Amino acid sequence: MSRLAVMIAAAMLLLGSAAQATDMKQLTGKLPRAYIGEFRWDGDTTVQNVVITFDKIRALNGRNVEALGCGSYEVGRRVTKIKVQMFVRLSDLTVEILEQAPEGNSTFETGGSHRGTLSDDLQRIDAQWTTTTSGQRGQLHLRAASSALCEPVASL
């Protein structure tokens, strides 16, 4: 009887691992390579147009995906280009987006991260930025695009 229980448990683990691997393959294969949208600091009416593109997407382990790329923020005619690193947790599509190496704006805030969710259809990212030092927050809302460059939205 206990031998049967062990065999059933082992079979369930194998099936679960196979299903998760398939989901991981689907996520890395189907994650859009470009997103466009807006960012706005809480309490501020200024809308920043955002473009993010990913040129490298890979599974880190059986639970997480990493996407690397670039992006730009545009406010008026001021453009800041950045490097982007996004982590996606497979189990619930939670995302964390880190921004680095800003070009074009010496006051661009990179000390923090966007944390939020990727929609089930992978077409939307909704996340909240929190600045590490001050706790200042802002909202990021992106939608998948068929293609984009790490350039201002107006130039697309």
C-alpha positions in Angstrom: 0.0 0.0 0.0 2.7 2.5 0.9 4.7 1.5 -2.2 1.7 2.5 -4.3 1.4 5.8 -2.6 5.1 6.6 -3.2 4.7 5.6 -6.9 1.6 7.9 -7.3 3.4 10.8 -5.6 6.5 10.3 -7.8 4.2 10.2 -10.9 2.5 13.4 -9.8 5.8 15.2 -9.3 7.0 14.1 -12.8 3.8 15.3 -14.4 3.9 18.6 -12.5 7.5 19.2 -13.6 6.7 18.4 -17.2 3.7 20.7 -17.2 5.8 23.5 -15.6 8.6 23.1 -18.2 6.0 23.4 -20.9 4.6 26.6 -19.3 8.2 27.9 -19.0 8.8 27.2 -22.7 5.5 28.9 -23.6 6.4 32.0 -21.5 9.9 32.4 -23.0 8.6 31.8 -26.5 5.4 33.9 -26.3 6.5 36.8 -24.2 6.1 39.9 -26.4 9.5 41.6 -27.3 8.1 45.1 -27.1 5.8 47.1 -24.8 4.6 50.7 -24.9 2.7 52.7 -22.4 2.9 55.3 -19.7 4.4 56.1 -16.3 3.2 58.7 -13.9 4.5 59.5 -10.4 1.8 59.4 -7.8 0.4 62.9 -7.2 1.8 64.2 -10.5 -0.2 64.8 -13.7 2.9 64.6 -16.0 2.6 61.5 -18.2 5.9 59.9 -19.3 5.6 57.9 -22.5 7.5 54.6 -22.2 8.9 52.1 -24.7 10.6 48.8 -23.6 12.0 46.2 -25.9 13.5 42.8 -25.0 16.3 41.3 -27.1 17.1 38.4 -24.7 14.6 36.2 -22.9 15.7 33.1 -21.0 14.6 30.7 -18.2 16.7 31.3 -15.1 15.4 28.1 -13.4 12.1 26.2 -13.3 10.3 29.1 -11.7 11.6 32.4 -13.2 12.3 34.1 -16.5 14.7 36.9 -17.1 14.2 39.4 -20.0 16.9 41.9 -20.9 16.6 44.9 -23.2 16.4 48.6 -23.4 13.8 51.3 -23.2 13.1 55.0 -23.3 11.1 57.5 -21.3 9.8 60.6 -23.0 8.5 63.7 -21.2 7.8 66.6 -23.6 10.9 66.6 -25.8 13.2 65.2 -23.2 14.2 61.5 -23.7 16.0 59.2 -21.4 17.3 55.9 -22.7 17.8 53.0 -20.2 18.8 49.4 -19.9 16.0 47.2 -18.7 16.0 43.9 -16.8 12.7 42.2 -16.0 12.1 39.1 -13.9 8.9 37.1 -14.3 7.8 34.5 -11.8 6.0 31.7 -13.7 3.6 30.6 -10.9 1.7 33.9 -10.8 3.2 36.1 -13.5 4.6 38.6 -10.9 7.2 40.9 -12.5 10.0 43.0 -11.2 11.6 45.5 -13.6 14.9 47.2 -12.9 16.2 50.2 -14.9 19.8 51.0 -15.3 22.3 53.3 -17.0 20.1 56.3 -17.9 21.4 58.3 -20.9 20.1 61.9 -21.5 18.8 62.8 -18.0 21.1 63.1 -15.0 18.2 63.2 -12.6 16.5 60.0 -13.8 15.7 57.8 -10.9 17.1 54.2 -11.0 17.2 53.5 -7.3 14.2 51.2 -7.0 12.1 48.9 -9.1 8.7 48.3 -10.7 6.8 45.5 -9.1 3.5 44.2 -10.5 1.9 41.7 -12.7 2.0 40.5 -16.3 -1.5 39.7 -17.6 -2.4 36.0 -18.3 -2.3 36.7 -22.0 1.1 38.4 -21.7 -0.2 41.5 -23.3 -0.2 44.0 -20.3 2.2 44.9 -17.5 0.8 46.9 -14.6 3.4 47.7 -12.0 4.2 50.2 -9.2 7.6 51.8 -9.0 9.0 52.4 -5.5 12.1 54.5 -5.0 14.4 52.8 -2.5 15.6 55.8 -0.6 12.5 58.0 -0.4 9.6 55.5 -0.9 8.2 57.7 -3.7 5.9 55.7 -5.9 4.6 55.8 -9.5 2.4 53.7 -11.8 3.6 52.0 -14.9 1.0 50.7 -17.5 2.3 49.0 -20.6 0.7 47.1 -23.4 2.3 44.7 -25.9 3.4 46.1 -29.3 4.0 44.2 -32.4 7.4 45.9 -32.6 9.2 48.9 -31.2 12.7 50.4 -30.9 14.3 51.9 -27.8 13.2 55.3 -29.0 10.6 57.8 -28.0 7.0 56.8 -28.7 6.5 59.8 -31.0 9.2 58.4 -33.4 7.4 55.1 -33.9 
